[in-house]
């Protein structure tokens, strides 16, 4: 996972989503082995807002999106609680708008579903892995 790490704190790891072809699709994961937010320590919870803020600021700096979306799912067993975070650019909104399976006026739900279905949920090719590694390196450089 270190190859995908963008930054971390005492309680949180911020990394690029492993199967994401979409640049800047990040995961904010608890370092504690808790499956739900309600199970996380007070110390970790007290820093979560700051970590989400810093992640949003990073993505805003990197991509100048029209919106940054955050969501927590948690249906898969074995994962620590984590949040998906993605920059929604004007280009992404156009792609969603032009796709026949999505609304003519895309919203956050459309963005989440579109990103998952069109940019994730399958292994990356060698070329896509190289691009992802370059994105992670670039995002790391923006954190300093």
N, C-alpha and C positions, 0 to 999 in steps of 0.2 A: 504494500500500500504506500510505502514511502515514495515511490516513483510518481504517485499521483497527488501527494501532499502539496498543498499550496501554502498553508501556514497552520499553526496550532497554538493552543493555549494550554494551561494546566489541565483543563477539563474537556476541551473540545478539539477535534481534528477537522480541518477544512480541506477537502480534497476534491479533485475532479471526479465526476461519476465515471466509473470504470468502463461502462459500455456506451458512453455518450459521444456522439460525433459532433454534437452541438458545442461550439466553443463557450467555455465559461459555465457549463452546467455543473454546479458544485454540490457537494454533500457536506453538511455540518453534522458531525457524528459525535455522540458522547463517548468519552474514553471509559466511562463506567459501563459495566455490563448490565444495564437496566434496559428493559424493553419498552417502558412507558415513561412519559415525562413525570408522572406522579411518583416514580420510583427513584428518580435522580436525587442526589444529595442537595442540600441547601446551598452548599458552596458552588456546585456546578450550575444550579438554577440561577444563582445570583449573578453569574457572568454571561448567561445565555443571551440576554438582550444586547449586551455589548458586542458579543461575537456576531450576532445577526446583523447589527449595525455595521460592523467593520467589513463583513462579507458583502453587504449591499453597497457600501462605499467603494470597495474594490471593483465590483462588477460595473458600477456606474462609471468609475474612472476608466476602466478597460474598454467598455462597449457603448457607453452613452445610450443605454436602452430607454425606451419609453416607460418601462416598468421592470421591476425585479420581483419575481414571484417566489414565495416561500410556501412549502407545504410539507406536511408530515403524513405518512401513510402507515407503515408499521404492520402490514399483514404478513410479511415473510418472517418465519421463525428463525431465531439464531442471530439476528442483527441487534446491535445496541440501538437505542432510540436515535433517530437521525432526521434531518430536515433536508429536503431537496430545495435548491436555490438556483434560479436561472434568470439570466437577463433576457427580457422580451424586447427585441429590436423591431423597428419598423419593417425590416425585411421579413422577419418571422411572422408578423401580423399579416403581411401581404401573402405569404405562403399559405397560411391558414385560411385566409379569405378566399384564395383561389382554389383551394381543395374542395371537391364536391361533398365530402363527408362532414364538413364543418360549417358553422354559422357564417352568414355574410357579415355579421358584426361580432368578430371573435372577442371572447372574454378570457378571464384567467383559467376557467375550466377547459376551454378549447386549447389554450396554450399548453397546459399541463398534459392533456391527452395527446396533442399533436407531437410535442417533444418526445414523449415516451414512445409513441408508435412509430414515428418517422425518423427519429434521431437516436433511438436507444433500442434495447431489448433484442440485440443480436451481437455476436462477437465482432470486434473490429478487425479489419484487414491490417496487414503490416503497414501499409501506407497510412491508414487512419491512425494507427498507434503512434507512428512517427509525428504526425500532425498534432495529436493529443499531447505528446511529450513536449513539443515546442510551445504549445499553449500553456502548459503547466509551468514551464521554465519562465515564460514571459509574465504570467500572473505572479509568480514568486518575486520577480524583479520589481513589480509594481508595489509590493508590500513594504519595501524598504524606503 
